[in-house]
Amino acid sequence: MLSAFLSAFRTPDLRKKLLFTVGIIAVYRLGATLPSPGVSYGNVQKCLDAIQGGGTGVLNLLDLFSGGALLQLSVFALGIMPYITASIILQLLTVVIPRLEQLRKEGQAGQAKITQYTRYLTLGLGILQSSAFVALARSGQLFQNRCDQWPIVPRDTGIPDWLTLGILVMTMTAGTGVVMWLGELITDRGVGNGMSVLIFTSIAARLPSEGWKIKTTKGWGMFLLVIALVLLVITAVTFIEQAQRRIPVQYAKRMIGRRMYGGTSTYIPLKVNQAGVIPVIFASSLLYLPQLALQFFDQNNPGKTQAWIQNHIVKASAPEHIAIYFLLIIFFTYFYVSITFNPTEVADNMKKYGGFVPGIRPGKPTAEYLDFILSRITLPGALYLGIIAILPNFFFIWLDNQQFQNFPFGGTAVLIMVGVGLETVKQIESQLMQRNYEGFLR
């Protein structure tokens, strides 16, 4: 990995791409620490100290993805999550809406149209999410109702409340648009997928502070033990992310004009983790609904049902919460794989170009064979996702649930960081191979 980066810096055009990517990352981190207009930055820091720097439920995950910008209500508070949500929604709607399915099959022109729809939906979701977070911050629920004495948005400024809140929503929504633009700049002119690189940056920005918090509260022994476990988890995640089942495909020879085509052998790579990190995000969002429903009840006098949901469903260290989270991840893994990989479509495309799996007849038998292989390989992938995702819940129990709400050394954070790191290195190596290709001809 380090050799690939060193070789890239020796290549002038790749060096420019890497430096451009680093510059965009610096701009992104600057916006993540820049307070939005109307927000009392001093009061925000007092509130974060009062809640030990962490949110609750899905706010913990969103704050991690934003690099700590969400709970500070900075300009880039929403981060890249509205764009990710919009992309997932468009991907799901492609299966339901024939027009989107047709656009997806039109190639580059259709993909450009879908990208445009994704941008519009991102801004719409940015308005909704920024309004929700500003309302939560104003009511105190964003900081667990512990910051009544430190108002995040002061009321005695002489400016009408509606104007202050409107400017806040507009600023955070505009920040979402800028983050989306920065990500596309990295994709076009930098190295790696821009959106993934920005998420990687946000998560990595939390590692030093959270690691140092473990050292100061638990000592060097616990800190070194956690680091050893983290390295073990990263090794396991890297191994599984690289694992794939290769289905051999043979293409028959065809005569087109006076030239002979085909006769080659290739394979279909089916990854063990075919769904990526999407099932974890879906399960986290669904588990947030009970917590959201509790906000509509009296927080000072909770009933028996409300208290049970709070202690057994919402609480991250509760066995019921961990079990439900694990089962939801398995369900969404099968669901997402079923809508993103269509064995019938793959079999039809193979048949169209004269391809076949050795020993399997083209057409429907090939589709059934691919579906059988996919269903078997999805189970270990789903179990792997579920185990990795619930690791932070056990860390909450082991370390301290109140002090390490934003623990970034396991689960979704490791999945994203390892996946993005591997894909970025692969892209750098492929570009290096293109530039050194003439060496194979000598």
C-alpha positions as CSV (number, residue, x, y, z in Angstrom):
1,M,0.0,0.0,0.0
2,L,2.7,2.5,0.9
3,S,4.8,1.5,-2.1
4,A,1.8,2.3,-4.3
5,F,1.5,5.8,-2.8
6,L,5.3,6.4,-3.1
7,S,5.3,5.3,-6.8
8,A,2.3,7.6,-7.4
9,F,4.1,10.6,-6.0
10,R,7.0,9.9,-8.4
11,T,4.5,10.2,-11.3
12,P,3.8,13.9,-12.1
13,D,0.1,13.6,-13.1
14,L,-0.7,11.2,-10.3
15,R,1.1,13.5,-7.9
16,K,-1.1,16.4,-9.0
17,K,-4.3,14.3,-8.4
18,L,-3.1,13.2,-5.0
19,L,-2.3,16.8,-4.0
20,F,-5.6,18.0,-5.4
21,T,-7.4,15.4,-3.3
22,V,-5.6,16.4,-0.2
23,G,-6.5,20.1,-0.8
24,I,-10.2,19.2,-1.2
25,I,-10.0,17.2,2.1
26,A,-8.5,20.2,3.8
27,V,-11.4,22.5,2.6
28,Y,-13.9,19.9,3.8
29,R,-12.4,19.7,7.2
30,L,-12.4,23.5,7.5
31,G,-16.1,23.6,6.7
32,A,-16.7,20.9,9.2
33,T,-15.2,23.0,12.0
34,L,-16.7,26.4,10.9
35,P,-19.8,27.3,13.0
36,S,-23.1,28.1,11.3
37,P,-24.4,31.7,11.7
38,G,-26.5,32.1,14.8
39,V,-25.0,29.2,16.7
40,S,-23.2,29.8,20.0
41,Y,-20.0,27.8,19.6
42,G,-19.1,28.2,23.3
43,N,-22.4,26.8,24.4
44,V,-22.0,23.9,22.0
45,Q,-18.7,23.0,23.5
46,K,-20.2,23.1,27.0
47,C,-23.1,20.8,25.9
48,L,-20.7,18.4,24.3
49,D,-18.7,18.3,27.6
50,A,-21.9,17.7,29.5
51,I,-22.8,14.6,27.4
52,Q,-19.3,13.4,27.1
53,G,-19.1,14.3,23.4
54,G,-21.6,11.8,22.1
55,G,-25.2,11.7,20.8
56,T,-27.7,8.9,21.1
57,G,-29.0,6.3,18.7
58,V,-28.6,7.1,15.1
59,L,-27.3,10.6,15.9
60,N,-24.1,8.8,17.1
61,L,-23.7,7.2,13.7
62,L,-24.5,10.5,11.8
63,D,-22.1,12.5,13.9
64,L,-19.4,9.9,13.2
65,F,-20.0,10.2,9.5
66,S,-19.8,14.0,9.6
67,G,-16.5,13.9,11.6
68,G,-18.1,15.5,14.7
69,A,-19.6,18.3,12.7
70,L,-23.3,17.4,13.3
71,L,-23.4,18.0,17.0
72,Q,-21.4,21.3,16.6
73,L,-24.0,22.5,14.0
74,S,-21.2,23.5,11.6
75,V,-21.6,24.6,8.0
76,F,-21.0,21.0,6.9
77,A,-23.0,19.5,9.7
78,L,-25.0,17.2,7.5
79,G,-21.9,15.9,5.8
80,I,-22.4,13.5,2.9
81,M,-25.3,11.6,4.5
82,P,-28.1,13.3,2.4
83,Y,-26.3,12.3,-0.8
84,I,-25.9,8.7,0.4
85,T,-29.6,8.6,1.4
86,A,-30.6,10.1,-2.0
87,S,-28.4,7.6,-3.9
88,I,-29.9,4.6,-1.9
89,I,-33.5,5.9,-2.6
90,L,-32.9,6.3,-6.3
91,Q,-31.3,2.8,-6.5
92,L,-34.3,1.3,-4.8
93,L,-36.8,3.3,-7.0
94,T,-35.0,2.0,-10.1
95,V,-36.5,-1.4,-9.4
96,V,-40.0,0.0,-8.9
97,I,-40.2,2.8,-11.5
98,P,-39.8,1.6,-15.2
99,R,-38.6,5.1,-16.3
100,L,-35.6,4.9,-14.0
101,E,-34.9,1.3,-15.1
102,Q,-34.9,2.5,-18.7
103,L,-32.5,5.4,-17.9
104,R,-30.1,3.0,-16.2
105,K,-29.9,0.8,-19.3
106,E,-29.3,3.8,-21.6
107,G,-25.6,4.0,-20.5
108,Q,-23.7,7.2,-19.8
109,A,-26.5,9.6,-20.9
110,G,-29.1,7.8,-18.7
111,Q,-26.7,7.7,-15.7
112,A,-26.1,11.4,-16.1
113,K,-29.9,12.0,-15.8
114,I,-30.1,9.7,-12.7
115,T,-27.2,11.7,-11.2
116,Q,-29.1,14.9,-11.8
117,Y,-32.1,13.5,-10.0
118,T,-29.9,12.4,-7.1
119,R,-28.6,16.0,-6.7
120,Y,-32.1,17.4,-6.6
121,L,-33.2,14.8,-4.0
122,T,-30.0,15.5,-2.0
123,L,-30.9,19.2,-1.6
124,G,-34.5,18.3,-0.7
125,L,-33.3,15.8,2.0
126,G,-30.8,18.5,3.1
127,I,-33.6,20.9,3.8
128,L,-35.6,18.3,5.7
129,Q,-32.7,17.0,7.8
130,S,-31.3,20.5,8.6
131,S,-34.7,21.6,9.7
132,A,-35.0,18.5,11.9
133,F,-31.6,18.9,13.5
134,V,-32.1,22.6,14.1
135,A,-35.4,21.9,15.8
136,L,-33.8,19.2,17.9
137,A,-31.0,21.5,18.9
138,R,-33.5,24.3,19.7
139,S,-35.6,22.0,21.9
140,G,-32.5,20.5,23.6
141,Q,-33.2,16.9,22.5
142,L,-30.1,16.9,20.3
143,F,-28.0,17.1,23.5
144,Q,-30.2,14.8,25.6
145,N,-32.0,17.7,27.3
146,R,-28.9,18.6,29.3
147,C,-28.2,22.0,27.9
148,D,-31.2,24.2,28.9
149,Q,-28.8,26.6,30.7
150,W,-26.6,26.9,27.5
151,P,-28.9,27.8,24.6
152,I,-27.4,26.6,21.3
153,V,-29.3,29.3,19.3
154,P,-29.6,32.3,21.6
155,R,-33.0,34.1,21.6
156,D,-32.0,37.5,22.8
157,T,-30.0,38.6,19.8
158,G,-32.5,41.2,18.5
159,I,-33.1,39.1,15.3
160,P,-36.4,37.3,14.8
161,D,-36.3,33.6,15.6
162,W,-37.8,32.7,12.2
163,L,-35.0,34.5,10.4
164,T,-32.2,33.0,12.5
165,L,-33.6,29.5,12.1
166,G,-34.2,30.1,8.3
167,I,-30.6,31.2,7.9
168,L,-29.4,28.1,9.8
169,V,-31.4,25.8,7.6
170,M,-30.2,27.5,4.4
171,T,-26.6,27.5,5.5
172,M,-26.6,23.8,6.4
173,T,-28.4,22.9,3.1
174,A,-25.9,25.0,1.1
175,G,-23.1,23.2,3.0
176,T,-24.6,19.9,1.8
177,G,-24.5,21.1,-1.8
178,V,-20.9,22.2,-1.4
179,V,-19.9,18.8,0.1
180,M,-21.6,17.1,-2.8
181,W,-19.7,19.3,-5.2
182,L,-16.4,18.6,-3.4
183,G,-17.0,14.9,-3.7
184,E,-17.6,15.1,-7.4
185,L,-14.5,17.2,-7.9
186,I,-12.4,14.4,-6.2
187,T,-14.1,11.8,-8.4
188,D,-13.4,13.8,-11.6
189,R,-10.0,15.3,-10.9
190,G,-8.6,13.5,-7.9
191,V,-8.0,9.9,-6.8
192,G,-10.7,7.5,-5.6
193,N,-14.5,7.9,-5.3
194,G,-15.1,11.4,-3.9
195,M,-18.0,10.6,-1.6
196,S,-16.3,7.6,-0.1
197,V,-13.0,9.6,0.4
198,L,-15.0,12.3,2.3
199,I,-16.6,9.7,4.6
200,F,-13.2,8.1,5.2
201,T,-11.9,11.5,6.1
202,S,-14.7,12.2,8.6
203,I,-14.3,8.9,10.4
204,A,-10.5,9.1,10.5
205,A,-10.8,12.6,12.0
206,R,-12.4,11.1,15.1
207,L,-9.8,8.4,15.7
208,P,-7.1,10.5,17.6
209,S,-9.5,12.2,20.0
210,E,-11.5,9.0,20.8
211,G,-8.3,7.0,21.2
212,W,-6.8,9.5,23.5
213,K,-10.0,9.5,25.6
214,I,-9.6,5.8,26.2
215,K,-6.0,6.3,27.3
216,T,-6.9,9.2,29.7
217,T,-9.8,7.4,31.3
218,K,-8.7,3.7,31.2
219,G,-4.9,3.9,31.1
220,W,-2.2,2.6,28.8
221,G,-3.1,-1.1,29.4
222,M,-6.7,-0.7,28.2
223,F,-5.6,1.6,25.3
224,L,-3.0,-1.0,24.0
225,L,-5.5,-3.8,24.3
226,V,-8.1,-1.8,22.3
227,I,-5.5,-1.1,19.6
228,A,-4.7,-4.8,19.4
229,L,-8.3,-5.7,19.0
230,V,-8.8,-3.0,16.4
231,L,-5.9,-4.4,14.3
232,L,-7.4,-7.8,14.6
233,V,-10.8,-6.5,13.4
234,I,-9.2,-4.6,10.5
235,T,-7.3,-7.8,9.4
236,A,-10.5,-9.8,9.5
237,V,-12.5,-7.2,7.6
238,T,-9.8,-6.9,5.0
239,F,-9.8,-10.6,4.5
240,I,-13.6,-10.9,4.1
241,E,-13.8,-7.8,1.9
242,Q,-11.3,-9.3,-0.5
243,A,-13.0,-12.7,-0.5
244,Q,-15.1,-13.6,-3.6
245,R,-16.6,-16.6,-5.4
246,R,-15.4,-16.7,-9.0
247,I,-17.9,-18.4,-11.4
248,P,-16.1,-19.4,-14.6
249,V,-17.6,-18.2,-17.9
250,Q,-16.7,-19.4,-21.4
251,Y,-17.5,-17.4,-24.5
252,A,-18.0,-19.3,-27.7
253,K,-16.3,-18.3,-30.9
254,R,-18.3,-16.1,-33.3
255,M,-17.7,-15.1,-36.9
256,I,-18.4,-11.4,-37.5
257,G,-17.5,-10.4,-41.0
258,R,-14.1,-11.8,-41.7
259,R,-12.9,-11.8,-38.1
260,M,-13.3,-14.4,-35.4
261,Y,-14.4,-13.2,-32.0
262,G,-14.8,-14.9,-28.6
263,G,-13.3,-18.1,-27.4
264,T,-12.1,-16.5,-24.2
265,S,-12.5,-17.5,-20.6
266,T,-13.4,-15.1,-17.8
267,Y,-15.3,-15.3,-14.5
268,I,-18.1,-13.5,-12.6
269,P,-16.8,-12.3,-9.2
270,L,-19.4,-12.6,-6.5
271,K,-18.1,-11.0,-3.3
272,V,-18.9,-12.5,0.1
273,N,-20.0,-9.0,1.2
274,Q,-22.0,-8.2,-1.9
275,A,-24.2,-5.6,-0.1
276,G,-21.4,-3.4,1.4
277,V,-22.3,-1.3,4.3
278,I,-25.8,-0.4,3.1
279,P,-27.6,-3.0,5.4
280,V,-26.0,-1.6,8.5
281,I,-27.2,1.9,7.6
282,F,-30.7,0.6,6.9
283,A,-30.8,-1.3,10.2
284,S,-29.5,1.7,12.2
285,S,-32.1,4.0,10.6
286,L,-34.9,1.6,11.4
287,L,-33.8,1.2,15.0
288,Y,-33.9,5.0,15.4
289,L,-37.7,5.0,14.9
290,P,-38.5,3.8,18.5
291,Q,-36.2,6.6,19.9
292,L,-37.9,9.1,17.7
293,A,-41.3,7.9,18.9
294,L,-40.3,8.4,22.5
295,Q,-39.7,12.1,21.9
296,F,-43.5,12.6,21.6
297,F,-44.1,11.4,25.2
298,D,-43.5,13.1,28.5
299,Q,-39.8,12.7,29.3
300,N,-40.2,13.7,32.9
301,N,-42.8,11.0,33.8
302,P,-42.2,8.0,31.5
303,G,-44.7,5.2,31.6
304,K,-43.9,1.5,31.9
305,T,-44.0,0.9,28.1
306,Q,-41.9,4.0,27.5
307,A,-39.3,3.0,30.1
308,W,-39.2,-0.6,28.7
309,I,-38.5,0.6,25.2
310,Q,-35.9,3.0,26.5
311,N,-34.0,0.3,28.5
312,H,-34.4,-2.6,26.1
313,I,-34.8,-1.3,22.5
314,V,-33.1,2.2,22.5
315,K,-30.2,1.4,24.8
316,A,-27.2,0.3,22.7
317,S,-25.9,-2.2,25.3
318,A,-29.2,-4.0,25.9
319,P,-29.3,-7.6,24.7
320,E,-32.7,-7.0,23.0
321,H,-31.2,-4.0,21.0
322,I,-28.2,-6.1,19.9
323,A,-30.3,-9.1,18.8
324,I,-32.8,-6.9,16.9
325,Y,-29.9,-5.0,15.3
326,F,-28.2,-8.3,14.2
327,L,-31.4,-9.7,12.7
328,L,-32.3,-6.5,10.8
329,I,-28.8,-6.5,9.2
330,I,-29.2,-10.1,8.0
331,F,-32.7,-9.3,6.6
332,F,-31.5,-6.1,4.8
333,T,-28.4,-7.9,3.4
334,Y,-30.6,-10.4,1.6
335,F,-33.0,-7.7,0.6
336,Y,-30.4,-5.4,-0.8
337,V,-28.5,-8.2,-2.7
338,S,-31.7,-9.4,-4.2
339,I,-32.5,-5.9,-5.8
340,T,-28.9,-5.0,-6.8
341,F,-27.9,-8.3,-8.5
342,N,-30.4,-9.8,-11.0
343,P,-29.3,-13.4,-11.9
344,T,-31.9,-13.5,-14.8
345,E,-30.5,-10.3,-16.3
346,V,-26.9,-11.5,-16.0
347,A,-27.8,-14.9,-17.6
348,D,-29.6,-13.1,-20.5
349,N,-26.6,-10.9,-21.2
350,M,-24.3,-13.9,-21.1
351,K,-26.5,-15.7,-23.6
352,K,-26.7,-12.7,-25.8
353,Y,-23.0,-12.6,-26.3
354,G,-22.4,-16.3,-26.5
355,G,-21.3,-16.9,-22.9
356,F,-22.1,-19.9,-20.7
357,V,-21.0,-21.4,-17.4
358,P,-19.3,-24.7,-18.1
359,G,-21.7,-27.6,-17.4
360,I,-24.7,-25.3,-17.1
361,R,-27.1,-24.6,-20.0
362,P,-27.5,-21.0,-21.0
363,G,-30.7,-19.1,-20.1
364,K,-32.9,-20.1,-17.2
365,P,-30.7,-22.9,-15.9
366,T,-27.8,-20.4,-15.7
367,A,-30.0,-17.9,-13.8
368,E,-31.1,-20.6,-11.4
369,Y,-27.5,-21.6,-10.8
370,L,-26.4,-18.0,-10.2
371,D,-29.3,-17.5,-7.8
372,F,-28.3,-20.7,-5.9
373,I,-24.7,-19.6,-5.6
374,L,-25.7,-16.1,-4.5
375,S,-28.1,-17.3,-1.8
376,R,-25.4,-19.5,-0.3
377,I,-22.7,-16.9,-0.4
378,T,-25.0,-14.2,1.1
379,L,-25.4,-16.0,4.4
380,P,-21.8,-15.8,5.5
381,G,-21.7,-12.2,4.2
382,A,-24.8,-11.3,6.3
383,L,-23.4,-13.0,9.4
384,Y,-20.1,-11.2,8.9
385,L,-21.8,-7.8,8.6
386,G,-23.9,-8.4,11.7
387,I,-21.0,-9.5,13.8
388,I,-18.8,-6.5,12.8
389,A,-21.7,-4.1,13.3
390,I,-22.5,-5.1,16.8
391,L,-18.9,-5.0,18.0
392,P,-19.2,-1.4,19.2
393,N,-22.2,-2.4,21.3
394,F,-20.0,-4.8,23.3
395,F,-17.3,-2.1,23.5
396,F,-20.0,0.1,25.1
397,I,-20.5,-2.5,27.8
398,W,-16.8,-3.2,28.2
399,L,-15.5,0.3,28.4
400,D,-18.3,2.7,29.5
401,N,-21.6,3.3,27.7
402,Q,-21.8,6.9,28.8
403,Q,-18.2,7.9,27.9
404,F,-17.7,6.2,24.5
405,Q,-20.9,6.8,22.6
406,N,-18.9,7.8,19.5
407,F,-16.5,4.8,19.6
408,P,-15.1,4.7,16.0
409,F,-12.9,1.6,16.2
410,G,-15.5,-1.0,15.2
411,G,-18.5,-1.8,13.1
412,T,-19.6,0.5,10.4
413,A,-16.5,2.8,10.7
414,V,-14.0,-0.1,10.1
415,L,-16.1,-1.4,7.2
416,I,-16.1,1.9,5.5
417,M,-12.4,2.8,6.2
418,V,-11.1,-0.6,5.0
419,G,-13.4,-0.7,2.0
420,V,-12.5,2.9,0.9
421,G,-8.8,2.3,1.5
422,L,-8.7,-0.9,-0.6
423,E,-10.6,0.7,-3.5
424,T,-8.4,3.8,-3.5
425,V,-5.2,1.7,-3.5
426,K,-6.6,-0.5,-6.3
427,Q,-7.4,2.7,-8.4
428,I,-3.9,4.1,-7.8
429,E,-2.3,0.7,-8.8
430,S,-4.4,0.5,-12.0
431,Q,-3.4,4.0,-13.0
432,L,0.3,3.2,-12.3
433,M,0.0,0.1,-14.4
434,Q,-1.5,2.1,-17.3
435,R,1.5,4.5,-17.2
436,N,4.0,1.7,-17.0
437,Y,2.4,-0.5,-19.6
438,E,5.0,0.2,-22.3
439,G,7.4,-1.8,-20.2
440,F,5.6,-5.0,-21.1
441,L,6.2,-4.3,-24.8
442,R,10.0,-4.1,-24.5
